[in-house]
Every structure is written in structure tokens, then in C-alpha cells.
Amino acid sequence: MNEDFLQFIWKLGLYDSANLKTGAGENVEVISAGAQNRDSGPDFYNAKIRIGGTLWAGTVEIHRKSSEWNLHGHQNDSAYNNVILHVVEKDDAVIRRKSGEIIPCLEITYPESFKKRYLELSESGQHIPCASYIPEVDQFKVHFWLDRLASERLERKTAEISLLMDGTFCDLEEVFHCVLFKYFGFKTNALPFEMLARSLPAKLLRKYSHSLSSVEALLFGQAGFLNTDVDVEDEYTFNLKSEYQFLKSKHDLVGMDKSLWKYAKLRPANFPTIRIAQVAAILCKYQGLWEIISVSENIGNICEILDVSASEYWDSHYVFGKTSSRTSPKRLGKNAVCNLIINVLSPMIFTYSIYRGDETLRERAISFLESLAAESNSVVGEWMECGIKPANALESQALLHLQSEYCAGKKCLKCAIGKEVIQNIISK
């Protein structure tokens, strides 16, 4: 078994605790297993162990076999000098501190049923390894864990945004600009949208936000849709091409290659041309979008800001020059607005709360997610089939994080639900 498994056993005391003895035959009493160390060094610190008649306080190291102490080079590492007990599944070698002193070794055993259940989960081919056992888990513990996971997800997104802040000298308007564009591309076109944002700084677009045609010309032109070799000559396209050539020369712009944009498996309403036109509409609806959003306390006001439609040309087009048989306004849509609040606005405000040291902003970011309905997708659907029904977007985000960061990597021993499932099985 791997060390994570043995650390889990030690931490929760799931080993056979009767008649514990060291390899030298001394009685062992575990008063405190210690706190698990997530950094370098011994696995547990602040442990209290009575060995023979002596009470020891210090660190504990866990290995599958005692001989791994030397394989890992601990005998030459001063960080392991205060190890008071070496806990192993198989004691196959005498191990020593750097000073040459022998370290007591304890060989532990555990129920075979525990090992069997752990292997069942860790080797499962299901997206949710413990799916059939989730109804046995205390729902209070489930929702407590989801709260923690929601924070983990926001913290991870905050880390990504913080990197952007470092690269823009904490220019929040520019950071918001980049994050907004990235998520307008969703997964398929996230990268070209990021490239588009970087090719057109927020301050440049803000300068032309009074003119929708200018912003569209800049965005479509930089995206590669208005190159001089484009042979579409309807009035709308012709005007955008002319304006872009002027602005390109004025600001010394270098555009992208149109081939970077992807259309495969996208619904026409999600084509990059439509999304770019919708971004233009948002940028022109309000000047200083980040300043407005950063002080907005009402989720309804933010939904109104993001409630836009692409310009009239796109009512009858999905791409340049090809008229659609069906005409309809290309409105952003409720689901897309919610997606932007979840992936852009809430993480940005959460990050801003850290930047400002403002707990009120942090609570606002979380409350926005709590006020939105849970997301509807295949991952959330699987959790619902298991009996975990998210109450809102905060909890559906937690479930997405749980699946991607824990279930996908079979990190059952690091998951509160997985640990509860295993312990419930052992206690039967």
C-alpha cells in the first residue's frame, strides 16, 4: 500500500492498537498521533508516544517498509533527528538517526476489509468512485465539506488572477479585461480570446467605448476577421474594414491569425464572431465597467449590465457575409450571464477583497454565488444522481472542484466524503 494510505491509518488510529510493540519488543502507547505535515520533513509533528516507560514528544515518520528510511536518505538529513517513532507496514531493517542512534520502529496492522475498500475506491473506473456509498454519509458533513471546497475553488481562481495582477502592476481594470475575455471564449476559444485581450489593452478600448462601430472594428480586426484579403463586401463589413485599417495604422496594431478561432462542435450562437460582438456591446454599454461592477452590491444590477445583444447585423448572421435563414437577436442569454458571474465577477471581487483586505467584498463575492441557481451540466448531474443536490452555484462550483481535483485523481483519502465512506465501511 502507498504511504498516503498508511498515513491515513495512523492519523485516524485505524490500526490494530492492541499490544503495540517496537521491533525491539518495547510496549508502545500512542497518546497523540501528532499533526500531519504537508511540507517537507517527517510526516507528523507534535506527536506524543510512550515507549517502554518513557514518554517521548517529537515527530513520526511513515513508510511502507523500514528500509525505505535509508532509500530516501533520511539517515543523512538533520530534519529527521527528532523522529521518535518510525511507523511501517513491514519492519525489514534497523534504521538510525544521523548520529547513529537506533530509532524505535513500530509495525502496524489494519483490517483487510479496510484495505479492500480503499483499493476498490482508488482503482474505480467511475467518475465518482464512492458513488454507491454516498447515501450513507451524513449530509451535514457533506455540505460542510462543500463549503470548504467552494473556498478552495475561489482561492485557486484567485491565484490565477493574482498572477495577472503581478503582470499588470496591479492594474485591476486590465486584469478584469483579460479575465472577462478569457471566459467569453469558454473552453473552446479561451486562448484566442486571451490573445485578443492582450492585443487590445483595456485603456485603448475604453477610449473608443462611446462608439460601438470603433470597438467592433478593433476587436474583429485584431481577431483577424477584417484582413484586406477578406472578400466579404456588405456595407457593415466594408465599414468595419475601413475603420480598422485607420485605427490599426493610428495605434500601430498587429492582428491575430483568423485560423486560431475554433468552430468545431460549437452551436452557432457560441461562434467567436457572435461572442466578440457581444463583448463589444458590453464594453460600450458602460464606461469603466470594472469600477461599476466592483461597487455593485446587487446581483440584479450586474445581470442588467451583462444583459446585452450583439449589434443588428448579427441578428441575421453568424459569420461575416453569410445571411442566416433564421433571424433573431443574439442576446447573451441567462446561462452565459450566470457563467460570467461565476467565473469572472465573483472571483475578481474575491481577489479584490484580498487586495483591499476587505471582508465585506469577500462576503459579497460568495453571496453572488449563493444567489445564483446551481449550474446544470453533466458533472453536477452525476452528483445529483448520487444524492448530493447543490442548493446554489456556490455548491455546484464545489462539486465541480471535487470531481476535478479529488475524484479524477482518486484522492479519496484527502476527501472528507471519501474518508467518511471508508470509515463507515470499517465500522460495520
C-alpha positions as CSV (number, residue, x, y, z in Angstrom):
1,M,0.0,0.0,0.0
2,N,1.1,3.6,-0.6
3,E,2.3,6.0,2.1
4,D,-0.9,8.1,1.9
5,F,-2.9,5.1,2.9
6,L,-0.6,4.3,5.9
7,Q,-0.6,8.0,7.0
8,F,-4.4,7.9,6.9
9,I,-4.4,4.8,9.1
10,W,-2.0,6.4,11.6
11,K,-3.8,9.7,11.7
12,L,-7.2,8.2,12.5
13,G,-5.9,5.4,14.6
14,L,-7.4,2.7,12.3
15,Y,-4.7,0.2,13.0
16,D,-4.8,-2.7,15.5
17,S,-3.9,-0.9,18.7
18,A,-3.8,-4.0,21.0
19,N,-0.3,-5.0,22.2
20,L,1.7,-2.5,20.2
21,K,5.4,-3.2,20.4
22,T,8.5,-1.9,18.7
23,G,10.8,-4.2,16.8
24,A,12.9,-4.4,20.0
25,G,9.9,-5.6,22.0
26,E,9.1,-2.4,23.9
27,N,5.5,-1.6,24.6
28,V,4.1,1.4,22.7
29,E,1.2,3.6,23.7
30,V,0.1,6.3,21.3
31,I,-1.1,9.3,23.3
32,S,-1.2,11.6,20.3
33,A,-0.6,10.7,16.7
34,G,0.5,14.3,16.0
35,A,-0.5,16.8,13.3
36,Q,0.1,15.8,9.7
37,N,2.9,17.7,8.0
38,R,2.0,18.9,4.4
39,D,5.5,20.3,3.8
40,S,9.0,18.7,3.7
41,G,10.2,16.8,6.7
42,P,8.7,14.0,8.8
43,D,5.1,13.1,8.2
44,F,3.7,14.0,11.6
45,Y,4.9,16.5,14.2
46,N,3.9,17.2,17.9
47,A,3.3,13.5,18.5
48,K,3.3,12.1,22.0
49,I,4.3,8.4,22.3
50,R,5.1,6.3,25.4
51,I,7.8,3.7,24.5
52,G,8.6,1.4,27.3
53,G,8.4,3.5,30.4
54,T,9.4,6.8,28.7
55,L,7.1,9.5,27.3
56,W,8.5,11.0,24.1
57,A,7.4,14.1,22.2
58,G,8.5,14.7,18.6
59,T,7.9,13.7,15.0
60,V,6.8,10.4,13.4
61,E,7.8,9.2,10.0
62,I,5.6,6.7,8.0
63,H,6.9,4.2,5.4
64,R,5.7,1.0,3.8
65,K,9.0,-0.7,4.8
66,S,11.5,0.4,7.3
67,S,14.3,0.0,4.7
68,E,12.8,3.0,2.8
69,W,14.3,5.3,5.5
70,N,17.7,4.8,4.0
71,L,16.4,4.7,0.4
72,H,15.0,8.2,1.0
73,G,18.3,9.4,2.5
74,H,16.8,10.3,5.9
75,Q,19.8,8.9,7.8
76,N,21.8,11.9,6.5
77,D,19.1,14.5,7.0
78,S,19.2,16.6,10.2
79,A,15.4,17.3,9.7
80,Y,14.8,13.7,10.8
81,N,16.9,13.8,14.0
82,N,13.9,14.3,16.3
83,V,11.9,11.4,14.9
84,I,10.7,9.4,18.0
85,L,9.0,6.6,16.1
86,H,9.2,5.0,12.7
87,V,5.8,3.5,11.7
88,V,5.8,0.9,9.0
89,E,3.8,-1.9,7.4
90,K,6.8,-4.2,7.3
91,D,9.9,-3.9,9.6
92,D,12.7,-5.2,7.4
93,A,15.7,-3.1,8.6
94,V,17.2,-1.4,11.6
95,I,17.2,2.4,10.9
96,R,19.3,5.1,12.6
97,R,19.4,8.8,13.1
98,K,22.2,10.8,11.6
99,S,24.0,10.4,14.9
100,G,23.9,6.6,14.5
101,E,21.3,6.1,17.3
102,I,18.6,3.5,16.5
103,I,15.1,4.8,16.1
104,P,12.3,2.7,17.5
105,C,10.2,1.1,14.8
106,L,6.5,0.1,15.1
107,E,5.0,-2.4,12.6
108,I,1.2,-1.8,12.4
109,T,-1.6,-3.9,11.0
110,Y,-5.1,-3.0,9.9
111,P,-8.4,-4.7,8.9
112,E,-8.2,-6.4,5.5
113,S,-11.7,-5.1,4.7
114,F,-10.3,-1.6,5.0
115,K,-7.6,-2.3,2.5
116,K,-10.1,-4.0,0.2
117,R,-12.5,-1.0,0.3
118,Y,-9.7,1.5,-0.2
119,L,-8.4,-0.4,-3.3
120,E,-12.0,-0.5,-4.6
121,L,-12.2,3.3,-4.5
122,S,-8.7,4.0,-5.7
123,E,-9.0,1.6,-8.6
124,S,-12.6,2.5,-9.6
125,G,-13.3,3.5,-13.2
126,Q,-16.2,5.6,-12.2
127,H,-16.1,9.4,-12.3
128,I,-17.3,9.4,-8.7
129,P,-15.5,6.4,-7.1
130,C,-17.7,6.3,-4.0
131,A,-21.0,7.0,-5.8
132,S,-22.9,4.0,-4.4
133,Y,-21.9,4.7,-0.8
134,I,-22.7,8.4,-0.7
135,P,-26.2,7.9,0.7
136,E,-24.6,6.5,3.9
137,V,-22.7,9.8,4.5
138,D,-24.0,12.3,7.0
139,Q,-25.5,15.2,4.8
140,F,-24.3,17.8,7.3
141,K,-20.7,16.6,6.8
142,V,-21.3,16.7,3.0
143,H,-22.4,20.3,3.0
144,F,-19.7,21.3,5.4
145,W,-17.1,19.8,3.0
146,L,-18.8,21.6,0.1
147,D,-18.3,24.9,1.8
148,R,-14.6,24.2,2.1
149,L,-14.4,23.1,-1.5
150,A,-16.1,26.3,-2.7
151,S,-13.5,28.3,-0.9
152,E,-10.7,26.1,-2.4
153,R,-12.1,26.8,-5.9
154,L,-12.3,30.5,-5.3
155,E,-8.8,30.5,-3.9
156,R,-7.5,28.7,-6.9
157,K,-9.1,31.2,-9.3
158,T,-7.7,34.0,-7.1
159,A,-4.2,32.6,-7.6
160,E,-4.7,32.7,-11.3
161,I,-5.9,36.3,-11.2
162,S,-3.1,37.3,-8.9
163,L,-0.6,36.2,-11.5
164,L,-2.3,38.6,-13.9
165,M,-2.1,41.3,-11.3
166,D,1.6,40.8,-11.0
167,G,2.0,41.1,-14.7
168,T,0.0,44.3,-15.0
169,F,1.4,46.1,-11.9
170,C,-2.0,45.6,-10.1
171,D,-4.0,47.3,-12.8
172,L,-7.4,45.9,-11.9
173,E,-9.1,47.3,-14.9
174,E,-6.7,45.5,-17.2
175,V,-6.9,42.3,-15.1
176,F,-10.7,42.3,-15.3
177,H,-10.4,43.0,-19.0
178,C,-8.3,39.8,-19.5
179,V,-10.4,37.6,-17.3
180,L,-13.6,38.7,-18.9
181,F,-12.3,38.0,-22.4
182,K,-10.9,34.6,-21.4
183,Y,-14.3,33.4,-20.2
184,F,-16.2,34.8,-23.1
185,G,-14.3,32.2,-25.1
186,F,-15.4,29.5,-22.7
187,K,-13.2,26.4,-23.0
188,T,-13.0,26.2,-26.8
189,N,-11.8,29.7,-27.6
190,A,-10.4,30.8,-24.2
191,L,-6.8,31.1,-25.6
192,P,-7.6,33.2,-28.7
193,F,-9.8,35.4,-26.5
194,E,-6.9,35.9,-24.1
195,M,-4.7,36.8,-27.0
196,L,-7.3,39.3,-28.3
197,A,-7.5,40.9,-24.8
198,R,-3.7,41.3,-24.7
199,S,-3.5,42.8,-28.2
200,L,-6.1,45.5,-27.2
201,P,-5.4,47.0,-23.7
202,A,-8.5,48.0,-21.7
203,K,-7.5,51.7,-21.8
204,L,-7.4,51.7,-25.6
205,L,-10.9,50.1,-25.9
206,R,-12.2,52.4,-23.2
207,K,-11.0,55.4,-25.3
208,Y,-13.4,54.3,-28.1
209,S,-16.3,52.9,-25.9
210,H,-18.5,55.8,-27.0
211,S,-18.6,54.3,-30.5
212,L,-19.8,50.7,-31.0
213,S,-18.5,50.6,-34.6
214,S,-15.0,51.6,-33.5
215,V,-14.9,48.9,-30.7
216,E,-16.2,46.3,-33.1
217,A,-13.7,47.3,-35.7
218,L,-10.8,47.0,-33.2
219,L,-12.0,43.6,-31.9
220,F,-12.9,42.0,-35.2
221,G,-9.8,43.5,-36.9
222,Q,-7.4,42.3,-34.2
223,A,-9.1,38.9,-34.2
224,G,-8.2,38.5,-37.9
225,F,-11.7,38.8,-39.4
226,L,-11.1,42.1,-41.2
227,N,-7.9,41.4,-43.1
228,T,-7.6,43.0,-46.5
229,D,-7.9,39.7,-48.2
230,V,-11.4,39.1,-46.8
231,D,-13.7,39.3,-49.8
232,V,-16.9,40.0,-47.9
233,E,-18.2,43.4,-49.1
234,D,-21.6,44.0,-47.5
235,E,-21.9,47.5,-46.1
236,Y,-21.3,46.5,-42.4
237,T,-18.2,44.6,-43.1
238,F,-16.8,47.2,-45.6
239,N,-17.3,50.0,-43.0
240,L,-15.6,47.9,-40.2
241,K,-12.6,47.1,-42.5
242,S,-12.2,50.7,-43.4
243,E,-12.3,51.9,-39.8
244,Y,-10.0,49.1,-38.6
245,Q,-7.3,50.0,-41.2
246,F,-7.4,53.5,-39.9
247,L,-7.2,52.5,-36.3
248,K,-4.6,49.8,-37.0
249,S,-2.3,52.4,-38.5
250,K,-3.0,55.0,-35.9
251,H,-2.2,52.7,-33.0
252,D,0.4,50.5,-34.7
253,L,-1.5,47.3,-34.1
254,V,-0.6,43.8,-35.1
255,G,-3.6,41.5,-35.6
256,M,-4.0,37.8,-34.9
257,D,-4.4,35.0,-37.4
258,K,-8.0,34.1,-38.0
259,S,-7.2,30.4,-38.1
260,L,-6.7,30.5,-34.3
261,W,-10.5,30.6,-33.8
262,K,-12.4,27.3,-33.4
263,Y,-15.9,26.5,-34.6
264,A,-16.0,22.7,-34.3
265,K,-18.8,21.3,-32.1
266,L,-20.0,24.8,-31.2
267,R,-23.6,25.9,-31.5
268,P,-23.8,28.9,-33.9
269,A,-24.8,31.1,-31.1
270,N,-21.4,30.4,-29.5
271,F,-19.4,31.2,-32.6
272,P,-16.5,33.5,-31.8
273,T,-17.9,36.2,-34.1
274,I,-21.1,36.3,-32.0
275,R,-19.1,36.3,-28.8
276,I,-16.9,39.1,-30.0
277,A,-19.9,41.2,-31.0
278,Q,-21.4,40.6,-27.5
279,V,-18.2,41.7,-25.8
280,A,-18.2,44.9,-27.8
281,A,-21.8,45.6,-26.7
282,I,-20.8,45.1,-23.0
283,L,-17.8,47.4,-23.3
284,C,-19.8,50.1,-25.0
285,K,-22.8,49.9,-22.6
286,Y,-20.9,51.4,-19.7
287,Q,-17.6,53.2,-19.5
288,G,-15.3,52.0,-16.7
289,L,-17.0,48.6,-16.4
290,W,-14.8,47.3,-13.6
291,E,-15.3,50.4,-11.5
292,I,-19.1,50.0,-11.7
293,I,-19.0,46.2,-11.0
294,S,-16.6,46.5,-8.1
295,V,-19.1,48.6,-6.1
296,S,-22.3,46.9,-7.2
297,E,-23.9,45.1,-4.3
298,N,-27.0,43.9,-6.1
299,I,-26.7,40.8,-8.3
300,G,-29.7,42.1,-10.3
301,N,-27.7,45.2,-11.3
302,I,-24.8,43.1,-12.5
303,C,-27.2,40.9,-14.6
304,E,-28.6,44.0,-16.2
305,I,-25.0,45.2,-17.1
306,L,-24.3,41.9,-18.8
307,D,-27.7,41.7,-20.5
308,V,-26.6,42.7,-24.0
309,S,-27.2,41.7,-27.6
310,A,-24.8,41.7,-30.5
311,S,-25.3,44.6,-32.9
312,E,-28.1,44.4,-35.5
313,Y,-26.0,42.9,-38.3
314,W,-25.7,39.7,-36.2
315,D,-29.4,39.3,-36.0
316,S,-29.2,37.7,-39.4
317,H,-25.6,36.5,-39.4
318,Y,-23.4,34.1,-37.5
319,V,-20.3,34.7,-39.7
320,F,-19.3,37.6,-41.9
321,G,-21.1,37.7,-45.3
322,K,-23.4,34.7,-44.9
323,T,-27.0,35.5,-44.2
324,S,-28.8,33.1,-41.9
325,S,-32.2,31.6,-42.8
326,R,-33.4,32.5,-39.3
327,T,-33.3,36.0,-37.9
328,S,-33.1,36.6,-34.1
329,P,-31.2,39.0,-31.7
330,K,-28.0,37.4,-30.5
331,R,-28.6,38.0,-26.8
332,L,-26.0,36.8,-24.3
333,G,-28.6,34.7,-22.5
334,K,-29.2,33.9,-18.9
335,N,-26.9,30.9,-18.7
336,A,-24.0,32.8,-20.2
337,V,-24.6,35.7,-17.8
338,C,-24.5,33.4,-14.9
339,N,-21.4,31.7,-16.2
340,L,-19.6,35.1,-16.3
341,I,-20.7,36.0,-12.8
342,I,-19.5,32.6,-11.6
343,N,-16.2,32.6,-13.4
344,V,-15.3,36.2,-13.8
345,L,-17.1,38.6,-11.4
346,S,-17.2,36.6,-8.2
347,P,-13.5,35.5,-8.5
348,M,-12.5,39.1,-9.4
349,I,-14.3,40.5,-6.4
350,F,-12.9,37.8,-4.1
351,T,-9.4,38.6,-5.3
352,Y,-10.1,42.4,-4.9
353,S,-11.2,41.6,-1.3
354,I,-7.7,40.2,-0.6
355,Y,-6.0,43.1,-2.3
356,R,-8.0,45.5,-0.2
357,G,-8.2,43.5,3.0
358,D,-11.9,44.0,2.9
359,E,-14.0,41.2,4.4
360,T,-17.2,42.8,3.1
361,L,-16.1,42.3,-0.5
362,R,-15.2,38.7,0.2
363,E,-18.7,38.1,1.6
364,R,-20.2,39.8,-1.5
365,A,-18.3,37.5,-3.8
366,I,-19.7,34.5,-2.0
367,S,-23.2,35.9,-1.7
368,F,-23.3,36.4,-5.5
369,L,-22.7,32.6,-6.0
370,E,-25.2,31.8,-3.3
371,S,-27.9,33.9,-5.1
372,L,-27.5,32.0,-8.4
373,A,-29.1,28.7,-9.2
374,A,-26.9,25.6,-9.3
375,E,-25.3,25.0,-12.6
376,S,-26.7,22.4,-14.9
377,N,-24.1,20.2,-16.5
378,S,-23.1,16.5,-16.8
379,V,-20.8,16.6,-13.8
380,V,-23.4,18.2,-11.5
381,G,-26.0,15.8,-12.9
382,E,-23.8,12.8,-11.8
383,W,-23.6,14.2,-8.2
384,M,-27.4,14.7,-8.1
385,E,-27.9,11.1,-9.2
386,C,-25.7,10.1,-6.1
387,G,-28.0,12.1,-3.9
388,I,-26.0,15.3,-3.5
389,K,-28.2,18.2,-4.7
390,P,-26.5,21.6,-4.8
391,A,-28.6,24.4,-3.4
392,N,-26.9,27.1,-5.5
393,A,-24.0,28.0,-7.7
394,L,-21.6,28.1,-4.7
395,E,-22.3,24.4,-4.1
396,S,-22.3,23.4,-7.8
397,Q,-18.9,25.0,-8.1
398,A,-17.8,23.0,-5.1
399,L,-19.0,19.8,-6.8
400,L,-17.1,20.6,-10.0
401,H,-13.9,21.2,-7.9
402,L,-14.5,18.0,-6.0
403,Q,-14.7,16.0,-9.2
404,S,-11.7,17.6,-11.0
405,E,-9.4,17.9,-8.0
406,Y,-10.2,14.9,-5.9
407,C,-12.3,12.2,-7.8
408,A,-10.4,12.4,-11.1
409,G,-7.1,11.8,-9.2
410,K,-8.6,9.2,-6.9
411,K,-7.7,11.3,-3.9
412,C,-10.2,9.7,-1.7
413,L,-8.1,9.8,1.4
414,K,-7.9,13.6,1.1
415,C,-11.6,14.0,0.6
416,A,-14.0,14.3,3.6
417,I,-16.6,12.3,1.8
418,G,-14.2,9.6,0.8
419,K,-12.8,9.3,4.3
420,E,-16.3,9.1,5.7
421,V,-17.3,6.4,3.3
422,I,-14.2,4.3,4.2
423,Q,-14.7,4.8,7.9
424,N,-18.4,3.9,7.7
425,I,-17.4,0.6,6.0
426,I,-14.8,-0.2,8.6
427,S,-17.2,0.5,11.5
428,K,-19.7,-2.1,10.2
